[in-house]
Amino acid sequence: MGKVFSNLNANFQIIYFSLLFFMIGSLISCKSKSKDKQWDNAGIDPTIIQNNSFGLLNQEDEVFSVLEKQNTVAKRTSGVLYFTKGHIDLSDSNSARLNNCGAYFFHGDTLSINIGIGNGFGGWGFIINYEDKRFNTEPYFETDLVIDGEAEPVYEIVYQKLALDKSFYKPGDSLFGKIDFRAIEIGQDSEKIEHSGNGYFRTRVATQ
């Protein structure tokens, strides 16, 4: 497992994910609200690492956000298809695959797993919050454009399923998982936007 991530710049990833999760955490707390966040049980499957999807990810280069330092030998961390058509259009499989995965302990014992991408002016994707074998998912959209009076979105989970290779993680651990979720965002003027994600992902939990 160590070979998969050995070529990633550890110091940069610590700084990048610290800033990324601070930005996303601020976004979720300030610009969105959930209708009684739904927490469900996560499945634990130590054999998930043997899934062929991870072998396929080894054959692809990583997808990087604009502000990330690109490493040409880094391998894909996410095979997740994330579909949405609202703030941005991710309605085809090519655009839906443009994301990567990172993980960081952001709220004490809560592990935040981010599957998304940044364009230099913001970012989009979804967060998986995991603690004590339970989890919730929440999409996000971040932009530097602030619109006064814009309604705060509400996310309603239709379903969410998560499988991880371990029940407990600590900084520096490798993490392998699979997510399947669908959520409805109710935004301004009661507009409804569908979000869904499905696929395998892997990363190394960032160290402090």
C-alpha positions in Angstrom: 0.0 0.0 0.0 2.9 2.4 0.8 4.1 2.3 -2.8 0.8 3.8 -4.0 1.4 7.0 -2.1 5.2 7.1 -1.8 5.6 9.6 -4.6 3.3 12.2 -3.1 4.8 15.3 -1.6 3.9 14.8 2.1 4.6 18.3 3.3 2.6 19.9 0.5 -0.3 17.6 1.1 -0.4 18.6 4.8 -0.5 22.3 3.9 -2.9 21.8 1.0 -5.5 19.7 2.8 -5.3 21.9 5.9 -6.2 24.9 3.8 -8.7 23.0 1.8 -10.6 21.6 4.8 -10.6 25.0 6.5 -12.1 26.5 3.4 -14.7 23.8 3.1 -15.5 23.7 6.8 -16.1 27.4 6.7 -18.3 27.0 3.7 -20.4 24.3 5.2 -20.8 26.1 8.5 -21.5 29.5 7.0 -23.2 29.0 3.6 -25.2 25.9 4.0 -27.3 24.0 6.5 -28.6 20.5 6.7 -32.0 19.4 7.7 -31.0 17.3 10.8 -27.9 15.7 9.3 -28.5 12.1 8.6 -25.9 9.7 10.1 -25.8 6.0 9.0 -23.7 3.0 9.8 -20.6 2.5 7.6 -19.7 -1.0 6.4 -16.2 -2.3 7.3 -14.6 -4.5 4.7 -10.8 -5.2 5.0 -10.8 -6.9 1.6 -11.9 -3.8 -0.2 -8.3 -3.0 -1.1 -8.3 -6.1 -3.4 -11.0 -4.7 -5.6 -10.0 -4.4 -9.3 -10.9 -0.7 -9.2 -7.8 0.2 -7.4 -5.6 -1.6 -9.9 -7.3 0.5 -12.6 -6.5 3.7 -10.6 -2.8 2.6 -10.6 -2.9 3.0 -14.4 -4.0 6.6 -14.3 -2.3 9.8 -13.3 -3.7 11.9 -10.5 -6.2 14.7 -11.2 -5.0 17.9 -9.5 -6.7 21.1 -8.4 -5.4 24.3 -9.8 -3.5 25.3 -6.7 -2.0 21.9 -6.1 1.6 21.1 -6.9 1.4 18.5 -9.6 3.3 15.3 -9.3 3.6 13.5 -12.6 4.1 10.1 -11.0 1.2 10.3 -8.5 -1.6 7.8 -9.2 -5.3 8.5 -9.1 -6.9 8.7 -5.7 -10.5 8.7 -6.8 -12.6 6.6 -9.2 -15.8 8.3 -8.0 -18.3 9.5 -10.4 -19.9 12.7 -8.9 -22.9 13.9 -10.8 -24.6 17.3 -10.3 -26.1 19.9 -12.6 -26.7 23.2 -10.8 -23.9 25.5 -9.8 -21.8 23.5 -12.2 -22.6 20.9 -14.9 -21.2 17.5 -14.1 -23.8 15.6 -16.1 -21.5 13.4 -18.2 -19.1 10.7 -17.1 -15.9 12.6 -18.2 -16.6 15.7 -16.1 -18.0 13.6 -13.3 -14.6 11.9 -12.8 -12.7 15.1 -12.4 -12.0 14.8 -8.7 -9.5 13.6 -6.2 -9.6 12.4 -2.6 -8.1 13.6 0.6 -8.8 13.0 4.3 -8.1 15.1 7.4 -9.2 15.2 11.0 -11.1 18.5 11.0 -13.4 18.3 13.9 -11.7 16.5 16.7 -12.4 12.7 16.2 -14.4 13.3 13.1 -12.5 12.2 9.9 -13.5 14.4 6.9 -13.0 12.7 3.6 -13.1 15.1 0.7 -13.9 14.0 -2.9 -13.8 17.1 -5.1 -11.7 19.5 -7.1 -10.6 23.2 -7.0 -10.3 25.6 -9.9 -8.4 28.4 -8.1 -11.5 30.5 -7.4 -13.3 27.9 -5.3 -14.2 24.2 -5.5 -16.9 21.6 -5.5 -17.5 18.0 -4.6 -18.7 16.4 -1.4 -17.5 15.6 2.1 -17.9 12.3 4.0 -17.8 12.9 7.7 -16.9 9.6 9.6 -16.8 8.9 13.3 -17.3 5.7 15.4 -18.4 3.6 12.3 -21.0 6.2 11.4 -21.0 8.8 8.6 -22.9 11.4 6.7 -22.3 13.0 3.3 -22.8 16.6 2.3 -22.1 18.2 -1.1 -20.4 21.6 -1.3 -19.8 24.4 -3.8 -17.3 27.1 -2.9 -16.8 30.3 -4.9 -15.2 33.7 -4.3 -18.3 35.4 -5.7 -20.5 36.5 -2.8 -24.2 37.3 -3.6 -26.0 39.3 -0.9 -29.3 37.8 0.1 -28.6 34.5 -1.6 -30.6 31.7 0.1 -28.7 29.1 2.0 -29.1 25.6 0.5 -30.5 22.6 2.4 -29.3 19.1 1.6 -31.7 16.2 2.0 -30.1 12.7 1.8 -32.0 10.2 -0.3 -29.6 7.4 0.5 -26.0 6.9 1.4 -23.8 3.8 1.7 -20.2 3.8 2.7 -17.6 0.9 3.0 -14.2 1.4 4.4 -11.2 -0.9 4.9 -10.9 -0.2 8.6 -13.1 1.0 11.4 -10.5 3.4 12.9 -7.9 5.6 11.3 -5.1 7.8 12.6 -3.0 10.5 10.8 -0.6 8.9 8.3 -2.8 5.8 7.7 -3.8 4.7 4.2 -7.5 4.7 3.6 -9.6 2.7 1.0 -13.3 3.0 0.5 -16.4 3.0 -1.6 -19.2 5.5 -1.5 -22.7 5.5 -3.0 -25.0 8.4 -2.2 -27.8 10.6 -3.6 -28.8 13.9 -2.1 -31.2 16.7 -3.1 -30.2 20.3 -2.6 -33.0 22.8 -2.1 -31.7 26.2 -2.9 -32.9 29.7 -3.8 -36.5 29.9 -5.0 -37.0 26.3 -3.9 -34.8 25.1 -6.8 -33.9 21.4 -6.5 -30.5 20.2 -7.5 -29.6 16.5 -7.5 -26.2 15.3 -6.3 -25.0 11.7 -6.5 -21.7 10.0 -6.1 -20.6 6.4 -6.7 -17.2 4.7 -6.8 -14.0 3.7 -5.1 -11.5 6.1 -3.5 -8.2 6.0 -1.6 -5.9 8.4 0.2 -3.6 8.8 3.1 -4.9 10.6 6.1 -3.1 13.9 6.4 -0.8 14.3 9.4 -0.7 17.5 11.6 
